């Protein structure tokens, strides 16, 4: 397999071709706007089309409303679903046309700009799961400087008739696929041989249908514990495979209690028609439960309240299929850390005489908790905790998990290369990226632990957070859009809130 880093624009689509109706109507030039900083987003001849997960709709709607009022920059439009995007419409058209072998060589709405030829270009099919993620299309009628000069020589007073082309489209990467599910996250850490580093609390995997004796054999006489903590006084954190936002998290004391919880869940799963078959079809397995060590003594703020930190990591794939040359020395990805971190604060304080009982309002930071930014908590700023979290995230992803992430990217690229070959090299290759929210917890002595990785994370309802936090989410989505469309180049700007993982590893705290 041969591929190289993504340093060229993909083939573009000519709106004068037979399939030009697939593209949305070109907006008027004077209405094109965007309050974004670099490259494609600064060109008024560009139109950015996006889809997002439904929880992010209110954020993107605000971005579109705000930035589309400023002149002389790109215009952003939020669409309801992937099939409404230019790339989605082209995919539909080309899927139909490619059903007949006779149609494969015919021109369609996408033509090659690299070789100056016109040939069929088929957009890679999209899975149902990826339809619910951030997707971005860049459509342009921007002309090169040379073309502008040629038009001016013909008639300085005549405005050239420019066609709209699909400049690029950005889809979801599979780079973090081994991190999202709780059990797969544990297996990935095991595969990368970094369990001994305690990047995440020590964990035990338990099959969904384990018997009482199997639970006892796996768990033993005590719960998993952090290095340095006493096992005899420990409480375990049992996580249901499909639980979200704090649901499905249980504080347990022994193997018998674990089996009772799991057995109730097993009976419900067996009784629900088709559930297990659906899980196997979607994931290739029935996910395991995770028994995790409790992070304690944890750092407390605001009159002894627990909190965890949400840090965002973005991976942008750095490959494009190429039949010529082999540059395996080049990185297959670029990693970025967002330097504005969230904190989620528990609703109640931890009692001074904390017992083995675990009040969920004290120990669970679910969707109902208070959300702030790290910068709003003076104690955390004094500890320089935001910088330490950035370094922690950069080390995990750019050092310890990099081999596994690159393996997934290479496998995906290889599969795409095969599909491209089967289509006689007529496929438009998307620029791939993925975003994840890391849930981090900190001990009193400032050891940081990665609890979970939330791939393509959700967003809270606007009404549930403060105006300041709403602005934070707007800034994040705005910065993410810019980072993805510029393929990471926006992070080179001195005022960028996204930092490359490499630059973080090179700096001193």
MARSE-679548 format. One record per residue (C-alpha): residue in three letters; x, y, z. Coordinates in steps of 0.02 Angstrom, whole numbers, padded with zeros to 5 digits, always signed. Each point is the difference from the previous one (the first is absolute). Layout:
<atoms>
ALAXYZ ...
</atoms>
This chain:
<atoms>
UNK+00000+00000+00000 UNK+00064+00172-00046 UNK-00067+00163+00065 UNK+00069+00169+00041 UNK-00048+00147+00108 UNK-00147+00107-00051 UNK+00077+00153-00078 UNK-00108+00020-00155 UNK-00181+00043-00021 UNK-00111-00144-00057 UNK-00078+00000-00173 UNK-00132+00133-00021 UNK-00176-00007-00069 UNK-00052+00103-00150 UNK-00176+00066+00017 UNK-00018+00008-00191 UNK+00007-00189-00013 UNK-00155-00107-00019 UNK-00019-00023+00188 UNK+00011+00183+00047 UNK-00176-00003+00069 UNK+00067-00101+00146 UNK+00087+00153+00069 UNK-00099+00124+00106 UNK-00038+00164-00085 UNK+00150+00115+00000 UNK-00021+00142+00126 UNK+00017+00180-00052 UNK+00178+00061+00018 UNK-00044+00152+00105 UNK-00081-00112+00134 UNK+00150-00113+00026 UNK+00072+00026+00173 UNK+00091-00084+00144 UNK+00090+00063+00153 UNK+00140-00126-00020 UNK+00183+00031-00024 UNK+00092-00099-00132 UNK+00013-00074-00173 UNK-00163-00067-00072 UNK-00103+00085+00133 UNK+00065+00172-00048 UNK-00048-00013-00183 UNK-00166+00082-00038 UNK-00020-00113-00151 UNK-00017-00151+00114 UNK-00157-00074+00075 UNK+00014-00119+00148 UNK-00137-00129+00024 UNK-00007-00097+00164 UNK-00101-00131+00092 UNK+00018-00035+00186 UNK-00068-00119+00130 UNK-00172+00062+00057 UNK+00062+00056+00173 UNK+00118+00122-00088 UNK-00134+00077-00111 UNK-00030+00151+00111 UNK+00188+00034+00005 UNK+00022-00007-00188 UNK-00159+00100-00030 UNK+00072+00140+00106 UNK+00165-00008-00093 UNK-00088+00014-00167 UNK-00106+00145+00060 UNK+00147+00094+00075 UNK+00133-00024-00133 UNK-00113+00020-00150 UNK-00025+00183+00044 UNK+00181+00048-00031 UNK+00050+00046-00178 UNK+00136-00059-00117 UNK+00027-00174+00071 UNK-00071-00176-00025 UNK-00182-00044+00029 UNK-00051-00145+00114 UNK-00161-00098-00019 UNK-00065-00134+00120 UNK-00092-00143-00084 UNK-00109-00133+00079 UNK+00087-00158-00056 UNK+00148-00069-00098 UNK-00103-00037-00158 UNK-00037+00187-00011 UNK+00186+00044-00012 UNK+00079+00022-00173 UNK+00107-00155+00031 UNK-00154-00097+00054 UNK-00094+00046-00158 UNK+00148-00042-00108 UNK+00017-00167+00091 UNK-00181-00039-00039 UNK+00019+00047-00183 UNK+00162-00094-00024 UNK-00062-00153+00094 UNK-00143-00010-00124 UNK+00111+00027-00150 UNK+00131-00125+00058 UNK-00130-00139+00011 UNK+00034-00026-00184 UNK+00179-00037-00053 UNK-00032+00098-00158 UNK-00022+00159+00099 UNK+00162-00009+00099 UNK+00104+00096-00125 UNK-00125+00139-00034 UNK+00022+00177+00065 UNK-00104+00050+00152 UNK-00013+00153+00111 UNK+00178-00025+00061 UNK+00148+00022-00115 UNK+00185-00019+00027 UNK+00102+00156+00031 UNK+00162-00093+00029 UNK+00015-00075-00174 UNK-00108+00123-00095 UNK-00114-00142-00057 UNK-00183-00035+00023 UNK-00045-00168+00074 UNK-00129-00077+00114 UNK+00030+00032+00185 UNK-00094-00103+00127 UNK-00018+00059+00178 UNK+00038-00133+00129 UNK-00159-00076+00075 UNK-00041+00061+00174 UNK-00051-00111+00146 UNK-00158+00036+00097 UNK+00099+00038+00158 UNK+00106+00133-00083 UNK-00155+00092-00061 UNK-00023+00063+00178 UNK+00169+00087+00010 UNK+00073+00165-00055 UNK+00022+00002-00189 UNK+00063+00148-00100 UNK-00005+00038-00187 UNK+00092+00147-00079 UNK-00075+00060-00164 UNK+00087+00139-00096 UNK-00008+00104-00158 UNK+00170+00078+00039 UNK+00115+00026-00149 UNK+00188-00010-00004 UNK+00097+00161-00022 UNK+00054-00053-00175 UNK-00180-00033-00052 UNK-00053+00169+00068 UNK+00134+00086-00104 UNK-00056-00092-00156 UNK-00179+00057+00026 UNK+00054+00179+00031 UNK+00097+00002-00165 UNK-00158-00051-00091 UNK-00113+00131+00075 UNK+00040+00101+00156 UNK-00183+00049+00021 UNK-00074-00173-00019 UNK-00016-00108+00155 UNK+00055-00178-00041 UNK-00130-00138+00011 UNK+00072-00116+00130 UNK-00062-00175+00039 UNK-00019-00076+00172 UNK+00113-00147+00044 UNK+00016-00115+00149 UNK+00167+00054+00072 UNK+00008-00128+00140 UNK-00107-00099+00117 UNK+00041-00057+00176 UNK-00067-00161+00075 UNK+00022-00102+00158 UNK+00161-00096+00028 UNK+00009-00173+00078 UNK+00159+00049+00093 UNK-00080-00004+00173 UNK-00110-00153-00028 UNK+00095-00100+00131 UNK-00030+00130+00136 UNK-00186+00040+00004 UNK-00077-00157+00075 UNK+00050-00026+00181 UNK+00059-00179-00024 UNK+00093+00038-00161 UNK+00089+00145+00085 UNK+00068-00122+00131 UNK+00053-00123-00135 UNK+00087+00138-00097 UNK+00102+00049+00153 UNK+00045-00183+00024 UNK+00049-00018-00182 UNK+00109+00156+00011 UNK+00084-00073+00155 UNK-00023+00155+00106 UNK-00106-00070+00143 UNK+00147+00014+00119 UNK+00007+00188-00030 UNK-00171+00022+00081 UNK-00057+00123-00132 UNK-00174-00064+00041 UNK-00060-00079+00163 UNK+00040-00187+00008 UNK-00144-00096-00077 UNK-00070-00177-00016 UNK-00110-00058-00144 UNK-00147-00113+00042 UNK-00105-00089-00131 UNK-00182+00056-00006 UNK-00063-00175+00045 UNK+00133-00047+00129 UNK-00054-00120+00137 UNK+00019+00036+00185 UNK+00155-00111+00007 UNK+00077+00084-00152 UNK-00026+00171+00080 UNK+00085-00061+00158 UNK+00146-00072-00097 UNK+00025+00162-00097 UNK-00023+00121+00144 UNK+00080-00096+00141 UNK-00017+00057+00180 UNK+00020+00187-00031 UNK-00039+00135-00127 UNK+00128+00073-00121 UNK+00095+00143+00080 UNK+00116+00142-00049 UNK+00184-00024+00031 UNK+00034+00042+00183 UNK-00179-00024+00062 UNK-00051-00138+00119 UNK-00097-00138-00086 UNK-00092-00052+00158 UNK-00095+00164+00013 UNK-00034+00026-00185 UNK-00165+00023-00091 UNK-00014-00047-00183 UNK-00085+00097-00139 UNK-00102-00119-00108 UNK-00046+00068-00172 UNK-00141-00068-00106 UNK+00058-00024-00182 UNK-00126+00118-00080 UNK-00021+00126+00141 UNK+00015+00187-00036 UNK+00003+00164+00097 UNK+00024-00086+00168 UNK-00139-00127-00028 UNK+00055-00179+00024 UNK+00138+00043+00125 UNK-00006-00096+00164 UNK+00110+00003+00155 UNK+00031-00180+00055 UNK+00085-00089+00144 UNK+00020-00183-00050 UNK-00023-00130-00136 UNK-00172-00053+00064 UNK-00069+00177-00018 UNK+00077+00013-00173 UNK-00083-00162-00058 UNK-00170+00052+00066 UNK+00006+00162-00099 UNK+00062-00084-00157 UNK-00123-00144+00010 UNK-00149+00119+00009 UNK+00066+00089-00153 UNK+00030-00166-00091 UNK-00179-00055+00028 UNK-00069+00163-00069 UNK+00115-00013-00152 UNK-00054-00179-00038 UNK-00184+00045+00019 UNK+00009+00150-00118 UNK-00031-00066-00177 UNK+00145+00023-00120 UNK+00111+00100+00118 UNK+00146-00121+00007 UNK-00008-00032-00188 UNK+00004+00188-00031 UNK+00154+00020+00111 UNK+00091-00140-00090 UNK-00047+00072-00169 UNK+00057+00175+00048 UNK+00155-00037+00103 UNK+00047-00178-00043 UNK-00017-00050+00182 UNK-00105+00022+00156 UNK+00098+00132+00099 UNK+00074-00046+00169 UNK-00024+00087+00165 UNK+00147+00098+00071 UNK+00049-00004+00184 UNK+00110+00151+00030 UNK+00098+00061+00151 UNK-00071+00152+00087 UNK+00108+00156-00017 UNK+00035+00054+00179 UNK+00046+00102+00094 UNK-00058+00116-00138 UNK+00029+00186-00009 UNK-00150+00098+00066 UNK-00054+00179-00032 UNK-00138+00117+00060 UNK-00031-00064+00175 UNK+00055-00180-00034 UNK-00090-00034-00162 UNK+00063-00128-00126 UNK+00028+00046-00182 UNK+00069-00070-00159 UNK+00080+00089-00147 UNK-00055-00013-00182 UNK+00143+00023-00123 UNK-00026-00007-00189 UNK+00119-00091-00118 UNK-00011+00007-00190 UNK+00084-00117-00124 UNK+00016+00053-00182 UNK+00057-00136-00118 UNK+00151+00047-00102 UNK-00011-00124-00144 UNK-00064-00001-00177 UNK+00005-00148-00117 UNK+00138+00008-00129 UNK+00065-00127-00122 UNK+00168+00085-00017 UNK+00134+00000+00133 UNK-00004-00065+00177 UNK+00036+00120+00142 UNK-00026-00109+00154 UNK+00112+00116+00101 UNK-00137+00132+00004 UNK-00126+00004+00142 UNK-00171-00071-00040 UNK-00089+00122+00115 UNK+00004+00168+00086 UNK-00057+00013+00181 UNK-00067+00156+00084 UNK-00053+00043+00178 UNK-00125+00137+00039 UNK+00072+00118+00131 UNK-00168+00050+00075 UNK-00052-00137+00120 UNK-00168-00034+00081 UNK-00032-00051+00179 UNK-00155-00092+00055 UNK-00035+00023+00184 UNK-00102-00118+00111 UNK-00161+00063+00075 UNK+00046-00038+00182 UNK+00156+00008+00108 UNK+00096-00153+00057 UNK-00032-00027+00188 UNK+00148+00019+00117 UNK-00032-00176+00066 UNK-00021-00078-00172 UNK-00060-00179+00021 UNK-00021-00147-00117 UNK-00169+00068-00053 UNK+00004+00092-00165 UNK-00130+00137-00025 UNK-00014+00025-00188 UNK-00024+00187+00023 UNK+00171+00002+00084 UNK+00098-00120-00109 UNK-00077+00005-00175 UNK+00027+00146-00119 UNK-00142-00035-00122 UNK-00097+00110-00120 UNK-00086+00095+00141 UNK+00156+00069+00083 UNK+00070+00177-00009 UNK+00114+00033-00148 UNK+00136+00131+00002 UNK+00170+00032-00077 UNK+00161-00040+00090 UNK+00048+00183-00018 UNK-00147+00048+00111 UNK+00070-00096+00149 UNK+00147+00096+00078 UNK+00060-00152+00097 UNK+00020-00103-00158 UNK+00087+00143-00090 UNK+00122+00018+00144 UNK+00042-00184-00017 UNK+00031+00026-00187 UNK-00117-00147-00023 UNK-00055+00049-00176 UNK+00180-00013-00063 UNK+00025-00165+00090 UNK-00157-00073-00079 UNK+00059+00053-00172 UNK+00167-00084+00028 UNK-00086-00157+00067 UNK-00115-00011-00152 UNK+00143+00033-00122 UNK+00106-00138+00078 UNK-00141-00127-00006 UNK-00052+00031-00179 UNK+00162+00051-00084 UNK+00112-00123+00090 UNK-00089-00148+00080 UNK-00152-00020-00114 UNK+00079+00059-00162 UNK+00045-00175-00066 UNK-00178-00061+00021 UNK-00077+00157-00075 UNK+00118-00004-00150 UNK-00038-00185-00025 UNK-00186+00041-00015 UNK+00034+00143-00120 UNK+00111-00111-00108 UNK-00132-00138-00004 UNK-00133+00126-00048 UNK+00111+00073-00136 UNK+00039-00174-00065 UNK-00185-00044-00009 UNK-00036+00163-00089 UNK+00142-00034-00121 UNK-00077-00168-00044 UNK-00170+00080-00026 UNK+00079+00135-00105 UNK+00086-00131-00108 UNK-00164-00095-00022 UNK-00081+00161-00061 UNK+00142+00024-00125 UNK+00073+00142+00106 UNK-00156+00106-00014 UNK-00030+00033+00185 UNK+00015+00170+00083 UNK+00097-00026+00161 UNK-00070+00095+00149 UNK+00107+00092+00124 UNK-00029-00095+00162 UNK-00001+00063+00178 UNK-00072-00049+00169 UNK-00027+00093+00164 UNK-00006-00077+00174 UNK-00038+00066+00172 UNK+00113-00070+00135 UNK-00069-00015+00177 UNK+00144+00027+00119 UNK+00007-00015+00190 UNK+00136+00068+00113 UNK+00061-00061+00170 UNK+00055+00108+00145 UNK+00182-00022-00052 UNK-00047+00050-00180 UNK+00010-00169-00082 UNK-00113+00006-00153 UNK-00105-00148-00057 UNK-00096-00024-00162 UNK-00171-00069+00047 UNK-00081-00011-00172 UNK+00017+00057-00181 UNK-00159+00071-00075 UNK+00017-00006-00190 UNK-00108+00127-00091 UNK-00064+00066+00167 UNK-00171+00076+00028 UNK-00044+00176+00057 UNK-00117+00059+00139 UNK-00163+00090-00033 UNK+00026+00187-00011 UNK-00126+00028+00142 UNK+00098-00112+00119 UNK+00162+00102-00001 UNK+00049+00180+00036 UNK+00023+00134-00133 UNK+00189-00009+00028 UNK+00000-00187-00030 UNK-00107+00021-00155 UNK+00132+00119-00068 UNK+00135-00128+00042 UNK-00089-00133-00103 UNK-00022+00122-00144 UNK+00185+00040+00005 UNK+00045-00184+00004 UNK-00108-00048-00148 UNK+00059+00154-00096 UNK+00183-00044+00035 UNK-00031-00182-00045 UNK-00079+00047-00166 UNK+00150+00109-00041 UNK+00125-00133+00051 UNK-00081-00134-00107 UNK-00028+00105-00156 UNK+00180+00064+00004 UNK+00063-00178+00033 UNK+00087+00056+00158 UNK+00084+00155-00070 UNK-00104+00115+00110 UNK+00092-00070+00152 UNK+00157+00089-00062 UNK-00083+00167+00036 UNK+00071+00074+00162 UNK-00176+00030+00066 UNK-00065-00173-00040 UNK-00086-00094+00142 UNK+00048-00166-00079 UNK+00179-00053+00038 UNK+00092-00137-00091 UNK+00044-00146+00113 UNK+00181+00013-00057 UNK+00013+00182+00052 UNK-00071-00043+00171 UNK+00127-00139+00025 UNK+00141+00120-00044 UNK-00048+00138+00120 UNK+00046+00016+00183 UNK-00129+00018+00138 
</atoms>
